[in-house]
Amino acid sequence: MDMLDRKTFEGWMRRIMERLDRQDELIAALTGKERKPEKEVKLLDGERLFDNQDLCLLLQVSKRSLQRYRSIGVLPYHMLRHKTYYKESDVLAFITEHIKEFKKEDVERYKARIQTSV
């Protein structure tokens, strides 16, 4: 399997965020409710941080799976004010090293979801 490089990862993240933004706008339009302010991007050492929800959406896994990855030491994390965050570089390294461990059909479904968001 080809190695996932930073440029590819950033492209995937940009497409995911754009799709989520479009869904938020559609829901706001359908419900007549005002859209919430943009989520603040948190940084650590100049690097973007992902919270559990961000990473669950990205990897298409449960919060329990993230806990398992943290517990066995394959996914580095940081605790800030009792909340778990993951550095972008650590996430990229995790995906690069462990993407083969995900079921092949899950990876293909994930790729398809990303491509439809373009």
Secondary structure in CASP SS format (residue, H / E / C, confidence):
PFRMAT SS
TARGET T0000
AUTHOR 0000-0000-0000
METHOD secondary structure of the structure
MODEL  1
M C 1.00
D C 1.00
M C 1.00
L C 1.00
D C 1.00
R H 1.00
K H 1.00
T H 1.00
F H 1.00
E H 1.00
G H 1.00
W H 1.00
M H 1.00
R H 1.00
R H 1.00
I H 1.00
M H 1.00
E H 1.00
R H 1.00
L H 1.00
D H 1.00
R H 1.00
Q H 1.00
D H 1.00
E H 1.00
L H 1.00
I H 1.00
A H 1.00
A H 1.00
L H 1.00
T H 1.00
G C 1.00
K C 1.00
E C 1.00
R C 1.00
K C 1.00
P C 1.00
E C 1.00
K C 1.00
E C 1.00
V C 1.00
K C 1.00
L E 1.00
L E 1.00
D C 1.00
G C 1.00
E E 1.00
R E 1.00
L E 1.00
F E 1.00
D E 1.00
N H 1.00
Q H 1.00
D H 1.00
L H 1.00
C H 1.00
L H 1.00
L H 1.00
L H 1.00
Q C 1.00
V C 1.00
S C 1.00
K H 1.00
R H 1.00
S H 1.00
L H 1.00
Q H 1.00
R H 1.00
Y H 1.00
R H 1.00
S H 1.00
I C 1.00
G C 1.00
V C 1.00
L C 1.00
P C 1.00
Y C 1.00
H E 1.00
M E 1.00
L E 1.00
R C 1.00
H C 1.00
K E 1.00
T E 1.00
Y E 1.00
Y E 1.00
K E 1.00
E H 1.00
S H 1.00
D H 1.00
V H 1.00
L H 1.00
A H 1.00
F H 1.00
I H 1.00
T H 1.00
E H 1.00
H H 1.00
I H 1.00
K H 1.00
E H 1.00
F C 1.00
K C 1.00
K H 1.00
E H 1.00
D H 1.00
V H 1.00
E H 1.00
R H 1.00
Y H 1.00
K H 1.00
A H 1.00
R H 1.00
I H 1.00
Q H 1.00
T H 1.00
S C 1.00
V C 1.00
END
